[in-house]
């Protein structure tokens, strides 16, 4: 990672009629940095990426990507970035090799380098023996790596990944992140959105966007330390919805994590018996309730709750 900036925006905004999708955000991403852009559905993540990729004109603000102005040099930006979406940006009715050939031409890979780059993608994705297979027949993990290879055939300095691991098994997700870190070590800047909060720890820095605004930014560790001043109780009950209604009725901030509830409290020692008694008295059986270390997802849920207030 260097001190040179690959992405920089100031006051970036986008409105659609009376609706503000992105509201005057500031971002600075360094060369070779893995930058996580997180937020719930509808928060403004995809709209921001579309502006940074030169696909959507901002309605306010200034900025640059790979050294080119997002308002006046969108074609230059498109030539210097890679983009991969959660749908993998591939054509299912083409073969593996046909997809690579198509994206080589689309991204302007010189004819003299196309064979070399194709062989690299096939080896990286582990599908050298399946170049003639229809892309739709590939398992999700292989399609994911193929899509990544097609996105960086032209060796762009900046890579945008929009929910790239959606629908992929955990082993393939981890292998994908290993590839991302290899790219970052070669000074490629990676700007990634994900709804898997455990993946946030793979990023160098994070920004949380909510209702079009950046409400937190920093390293995963600093966000945990600076933003989570309360404590978290993990609660296992037989009736999740009823328990959530009871906690909400008492003004206790809580969220469902799998089959458990995480309740944010100011003091776990005093809140634990009070919450346990509240649930039991309402006929909700408490199988377990105990203090836990807050996860990054707890931190983000807490930040969104504070923003709502």
C-alpha positions in Angstrom: 0.0 0.0 0.0 1.3 3.5 -0.9 0.2 7.0 0.0 -1.0 7.7 -3.5 -4.7 8.0 -3.8 -6.6 5.8 -6.3 -10.1 7.0 -5.4 -10.9 10.4 -4.0 -14.3 12.1 -3.8 -15.5 15.2 -2.0 -19.2 16.0 -1.5 -20.3 13.3 -3.9 -24.1 13.3 -4.3 -26.7 11.7 -6.5 -30.4 12.5 -6.5 -33.3 10.9 -8.4 -36.0 13.5 -8.4 -36.8 14.3 -4.7 -34.9 11.2 -3.5 -31.3 11.5 -2.4 -29.5 8.2 -2.9 -26.0 9.5 -2.1 -25.7 12.5 0.2 -22.4 14.5 0.0 -20.0 11.7 0.9 -16.2 12.1 1.2 -13.9 9.1 0.4 -10.1 8.6 0.0 -8.7 5.2 -1.0 -5.0 4.6 -1.3 -3.2 2.6 -4.0 -3.0 -1.1 -3.0 -5.7 -0.8 -0.3 -8.6 -3.2 0.1 -11.5 -0.8 1.0 -14.7 -2.3 2.2 -17.9 -0.3 1.5 -20.7 -1.6 3.7 -24.3 -0.9 4.3 -27.9 -2.3 4.2 -29.8 -2.7 0.9 -30.8 0.7 -0.4 -28.1 2.6 1.5 -26.4 4.0 -1.6 -23.6 1.5 -2.2 -24.3 0.5 -5.8 -25.2 4.1 -6.8 -21.8 5.2 -5.4 -19.9 2.5 -7.3 -21.8 3.4 -10.6 -20.6 7.0 -10.2 -17.1 6.0 -9.5 -17.1 3.6 -12.5 -18.2 6.4 -14.8 -21.6 4.8 -15.4 -23.7 7.4 -13.7 -23.2 11.1 -13.6 -23.1 12.7 -10.1 -25.5 15.5 -9.3 -23.0 17.1 -7.0 -19.4 16.9 -5.8 -16.0 16.3 -7.3 -13.6 13.4 -7.4 -11.2 11.2 -9.3 -10.6 7.5 -10.0 -7.1 6.3 -11.2 -6.2 10.0 -11.6 -9.2 10.9 -13.9 -12.1 13.2 -13.1 -15.4 11.4 -12.5 -17.3 14.3 -14.0 -15.3 14.9 -17.2 -13.2 11.8 -18.0 -15.5 8.8 -17.6 -14.2 7.0 -20.7 -10.6 7.2 -19.3 -11.8 5.8 -16.0 -13.6 2.9 -17.7 -10.4 1.9 -19.5 -8.5 1.7 -16.2 -10.8 -0.1 -13.9 -12.1 -3.6 -13.5 -15.7 -4.4 -12.4 -17.3 -7.5 -11.1 -20.8 -7.9 -9.7 -22.5 -10.5 -7.6 -23.9 -12.0 -10.8 -20.3 -12.4 -11.9 -20.7 -10.4 -15.1 -20.4 -13.5 -17.4 -22.4 -14.8 -20.3 -23.8 -18.2 -19.3 -24.5 -19.3 -22.9 -20.8 -18.8 -23.9 -18.0 -21.2 -23.1 -15.3 -20.4 -20.7 -12.9 -19.6 -23.5 -15.5 -17.5 -25.4 -16.1 -15.4 -22.3 -12.4 -14.7 -21.9 -12.0 -13.8 -25.6 -15.0 -11.5 -25.4 -13.8 -9.6 -22.3 -10.3 -9.5 -23.8 -11.7 -7.5 -26.7 -14.0 -5.5 -24.6 -11.3 -4.4 -22.3 -8.8 -3.7 -25.0 -6.2 -6.3 -24.2 -3.5 -6.1 -26.9 -3.6 -9.0 -29.4 0.0 -10.0 -28.5 -0.9 -10.5 -24.9 -4.3 -12.2 -25.2 -2.9 -15.8 -25.2 -0.8 -15.1 -22.2 -3.6 -13.5 -20.3 -6.1 -16.2 -21.2 -3.7 -18.9 -19.9 -3.3 -16.9 -16.7 -7.1 -16.7 -16.1 -7.6 -20.4 -16.8 -4.8 -21.3 -14.4 -5.9 -18.8 -11.7 -9.5 -20.1 -11.9 -8.4 -23.7 -11.9 -10.4 -24.5 -15.1 -7.7 -25.0 -17.7 -9.3 -28.4 -18.6 -12.8 -26.9 -19.0 -12.2 -24.1 -21.5 -14.8 -25.5 -23.8 -17.5 -25.9 -21.1 -20.5 -23.7 -21.1 -20.1 -21.2 -18.3 -23.5 -22.0 -16.8 -22.3 -25.5 -16.1 -19.5 -24.3 -13.8 -19.9 -24.5 -10.0 -20.3 -21.1 -8.3 -16.8 -21.0 -7.0 -15.2 -21.5 -10.4 -17.6 -19.0 -12.0 -16.5 -16.5 -9.4 -12.8 -16.9 -10.1 -13.5 -16.8 -13.9 -15.4 -13.6 -13.5 -12.6 -12.1 -11.5 -10.1 -13.1 -14.1 -12.2 -11.6 -16.9 -12.5 -8.3 -14.9 -8.8 -7.9 -14.7 -7.6 -9.3 -18.0 -6.4 -5.8 -18.9 -4.5 -5.5 -15.6 -6.4 -2.4 -14.3 -5.0 -0.5 -11.3 -8.4 -0.2 -9.6 -10.9 -3.0 -9.2 -14.6 -2.6 -8.1 -16.3 -5.7 -6.6 -20.0 -5.4 -5.9 -21.1 -8.2 -3.6 -18.6 -10.6 -5.3 -19.1 -13.6 -2.9 -22.9 -13.7 -2.8 -24.1 -17.3 -3.1 -20.7 -18.8 -2.9 -19.7 -21.5 -0.3 -17.5 -20.5 2.6 -14.4 -22.3 1.3 -14.6 -20.6 -2.1 -15.2 -17.3 -0.4 -12.0 -17.6 1.6 -10.0 -18.7 -1.5 -11.4 -15.7 -3.3 -10.2 -13.3 -0.6 -6.7 -14.9 -0.9 -6.7 -13.8 -4.6 -7.9 -10.3 -3.6 -5.0 -10.0 -1.2 -2.5 -11.2 -3.9 -3.8 -8.4 -6.2 -3.5 -5.8 -3.4 0.1 -6.8 -2.9 0.7 -5.9 -6.5 -0.6 -2.4 -5.9 -4.1 -3.0 -7.2 -6.7 -1.0 -5.3 -9.8 -3.0 -4.4 -13.1 -1.3 -3.6 -15.5 -4.0 -2.4 -19.1 -4.1 -1.1 -20.2 -7.2 0.8 -23.2 -8.1 3.0 -21.1 -10.8 4.8 -19.9 -8.8 7.9 -17.2 -11.4 8.7 -15.6 -10.5 5.4 -15.1 -6.9 6.6 -12.0 -8.2 8.6 -10.3 -9.0 5.3 -10.3 -5.3 4.4 -7.7 -2.7 5.3 -10.3 0.0 6.0 -14.1 0.2 6.0 -16.8 2.8 5.4 -20.4 2.3 6.5 -23.0 4.1 4.4 -26.5 4.4 5.6 -29.3 6.4 3.9 -26.8 7.8 1.5 -24.4 9.1 4.2 -21.1 7.8 5.6 -21.7 7.2 9.3 -18.4 5.6 10.2 -15.0 4.9 8.7 -11.8 3.3 9.8 -10.0 0.0 10.2 -12.0 -2.9 11.5 -10.1 -2.8 14.8 -10.5 0.9 15.3 -14.3 0.8 14.6 -14.7 -1.9 17.2 -12.7 0.0 19.8 -14.1 3.5 19.1 -17.7 2.8 18.2 -18.8 0.0 20.6 -18.9 1.6 24.1 -21.8 -0.6 25.2 -21.9 -4.4 25.9 -23.6 -7.2 24.2 -25.7 -10.1 25.5 -26.2 -13.2 23.4 -29.6 -14.7 24.1 -30.9 -18.1 23.0 -34.7 -18.5 23.3 -37.5 -20.8 22.0 -39.5 -17.9 20.5 -37.3 -15.4 18.6 -40.0 -13.0 17.4 -41.8 -12.8 20.7 -38.5 -12.1 22.5 -37.6 -9.4 20.0 -41.0 -7.7 20.5 -40.6 -7.8 24.3 -37.1 -6.2 24.1 -38.2 -3.6 21.6 -41.1 -2.7 23.9 -38.7 -2.0 26.7 -36.4 0.1 24.5 -33.6 -2.5 24.4 -31.6 -2.4 21.2 -31.5 -6.0 19.7 -30.9 -7.8 16.5 -31.3 -11.4 15.3 -28.0 -13.2 14.5 -28.8 -16.7 13.1 -30.8 -18.5 15.8 -29.8 -16.1 18.6 -30.5 -12.5 19.7 -27.8 -9.9 20.4 -28.9 -7.3 22.8 -26.9 -4.1 23.3 -26.9 -2.9 26.9 -24.9 -0.4 29.0 -24.0 -2.9 31.7 -24.2 -6.7 31.0 -24.1 -7.7 34.7 -27.2 -5.7 35.7 -29.1 -6.2 32.5 -28.7 -10.0 32.3 -31.0 -10.9 35.2 -33.4 -8.2 34.3 -33.8 -9.4 30.6 -33.9 -13.0 31.6 -36.7 -12.3 34.1 -38.6 -10.2 31.5 -38.6 -13.0 28.9 -39.4 -15.8 31.3 -42.3 -13.9 32.8 -43.8 -13.6 29.3 -43.5 -17.3 28.7 -40.4 -17.1 26.5 -38.0 -19.9 27.6 -34.4 -18.7 27.9 -32.0 -21.5 27.0 -28.9 -19.3 27.4 -28.0 -15.7 28.0 -24.4 -14.5 28.4 -22.1 -11.5 27.7 -20.1 -11.9 24.5 -17.4 -9.8 22.8 -19.1 -7.6 20.2 -18.6 -8.6 16.6 -18.2 -6.1 13.8 -21.8 -6.8 12.9 -22.9 -5.8 16.4 -20.9 -2.6 16.0 -22.6 -1.8 12.7 -26.1 -2.6 14.0 -25.4 -0.3 16.9 -24.2 2.5 14.7 -27.3 2.3 12.5 -29.5 2.3 15.6 -27.8 5.4 17.0 -28.2 7.1 13.6 -31.9 6.3 13.6 -32.2 8.0 17.0 
